[in-house]
Amino acid sequence: MAQEGFSRYDTADYLKTEDDIAAYLEAVMEDGDPALVAAALGDVARARNMSQLARDVGMSREGLYKALSGEGNPTLATVMKVARALGLRMSFQTSQAHASNGNEAA
């Protein structure tokens, strides 16, 4: 019997367009897990050019891989630098659950 071979799945292979990237990051942000957000930024960075991104952010390529691995613990400053270098903008909005509890600002 022939042995089946499988290639390793890498999300970065499927992040082809800006819309793909935006939808992916929006879905990840819904979960709210900081490690998952960092890993997702790492996926986007791999989909682009990790070496150039590291230069743009002012970090070593290895340091950036580690910070965005999902096991790293990047600072908010690092996350914001990476987002900016990727052409992304971070923003906040009121959650639906918060607004439906009558906690809307007057």
N, C-alpha and C positions, 0 to 999 in steps of 0.2 A: 504494500500500500504506500502510495506517495505521501510524503509529509507535506502538510500545508504550511505556507509561510505567510506571515503577517507583517506588514510594515507598521512602524510606530506611528500612532496618531499624534499629530501636532496641530493644535488650534491655529497656530500662526499660518499654516498652509491655506487656511480658509478665509483669512482676513485680507481680501483682495482690494476692496474699495473703502472709501471713507465712510460710506453708509454701513458696510459690514462692521467696521471698527466701532462706529457710534452705537449700533444696535447691540453689539457684543458687550461693550462697556456699560451701556444702560442696563442690560440684563444682569450683569455682575453686581452693579451698584444696588439693585433691588434686594439682593441677599444681605448686603451690608457687612460682610465679613472682610476686615482689613487685609488679611492674608490673601484672600481670593482676589481682592482689588489689585494688590501688588502683583500677584501672579498674572492677572489679566493684562496689566500694563506691560509685564514681561513678554506675554504673547504678542502684543501689538509691537513692542520693540523688536522682537525677532522677525515679525512680518515685514518690518522696515529694515533699517540697517543699524544693527546693535553697535557696531564700532563707531559709526558716525554719531549716533545718539550719545554714546559715552563721551565723545569729545565735546559735543554740544552742551552736555550737562556738567562736564568738568570732573568726570569720574573715570576710573579704569573700566575697561570692558568687563573684567572679571568681577569687580566691585558692583557694577550695575547688574550683572547676571545674578549675583548673590542677593542684592537688595530686592530684586523683582522676582525672586524664585518662588515666593509664597511661603518660604521658610525664613526669609530675611525679615527685617523689621525696619523698613525705610522710614525716615522722618517725613513729616508733612512737607517740609521744604524740598526734599528729594522728589517726592511724588509730584509736587507742583512743577519743579524744574523739568521732570520727565514729560509731564503732560504738555507743558509749554513747548518743549523741544519737538514733541510729536505733532504740534499744531492743534492741540486740544485745549479746551477751556473747562475748568471745573466750576460748577455752580451749585447752589443749594436751592431747594424749594420745599415748601411745606408738604409733609406727607399727607396722604388722604386720610389715614387713620387719625392723625392729630387734628386735622380740620373737621372731621366728622364728630369728634368728641366735644365740639363747641369751644375749642381753644383757638378760634380764629382771632387774629388781631383786629381791633376795632379801627 
